[in-house]
């Protein structure tokens, strides 16, 4: 009887105790990447990030060079770092953080902990953020994970997908939780040979294919040249003037009168202005927003619902702070609101101490502020409206 060659080879392999390699899993690839990154004392790389938000008419990109030194015994497991982008240098030396504006020759120096630096753009979905999240990702078996092959520019990579419900990746804690009922979708592309991250995408269950960010890592060095010791201290940079601190008003409080204002009304027809003096006699709800703001986008349907319920008894106004009229028009045409949409509202917003968005301000029929909220809590806003409407 003839025996096929493949059968003989398989039989020999089994007889010698050799088995075929087990297929990789998402957990196995993530473990290898975690082990690789966790061993590092330092790393440097170049990153390019773009934000594609088709739904909300927004695109942005940035790039820069990053250098990190790690210490697993300190907060964020990060001892110090330098972030260089066109025209700017940001340095955290373990005790202080300073920002050099190389174009205007100014320096902004602050004593900050690493936990206070989570908003820096080059830290978002950075390799350091990935390094922090991996052990938590591996430990939580409830997080859906999958593995596939992918090809980028003719090179094969591992593609690990994972989902985070009501939380996202964040430096320096690994995960950041939030209240919104949303799932963040991540795609992490990993080099098969080095186990280092090459690219990471993130999207979410609300915007779906209308939104994603992409970050690409290149020129990665795991034994990089250490920046000179002098470069870590603000005193080494001569010729820089202290950056002037912006004077900001405190957020307005209930009980204060709302000063008179006049703002342009967005309309598909002829433009006109609205004066606050014409609104006296009934409660007014003012919702301040900007376009690059996820919570502002979530407020649109809530505003529509409030308009539907109370629009005849309460003046409901949506006020964009500083986008161009054409940009505001994108949202007006998309939302087609029954309430009034105003723009050029930054001066009014700042006079009320509003510098982050969205913010809701409610006034009574005499123009006195009765309620202020950072964010749009529809149920609480409705309670406050009913209180005003119950007054004689």
Secondary structure, 3 states (H helix, E strand, C coil): CCCCHHHHHHHHHHHCCCCCCCCCCHHHHHHHHHHHHHCCCEEEEEEEEEEEECCCCEEEEEEEEEEEEECCCCHHHEEEEEEEECCEEEEECCCCEEEEECCCCEEEEECCCHHHHCCCHHHCCCHHHHHHHHHHHHHCCCCCEEEEEEEECCEEEEEEEEEEECEEEECCCEEEECCCCCEEEEEEEEECCCCCEEEEEEEECCCHHHEEEEEEEEEEECCCCCCCHHHHCHHHCCCCEECCCCCCCCCCCCCCECCCCEEEECCCCCCEEEEHHHHCCCCEEEEEECCCCHHHHHHHHHHHHHHHHHCCCCEEEEEECCCCHHHHHHHHHHHCCCCEEEECCHHHHHHCCCCCCCEEEEECCCCEEEEEEECCCHHHHHHHHHHHHCCC
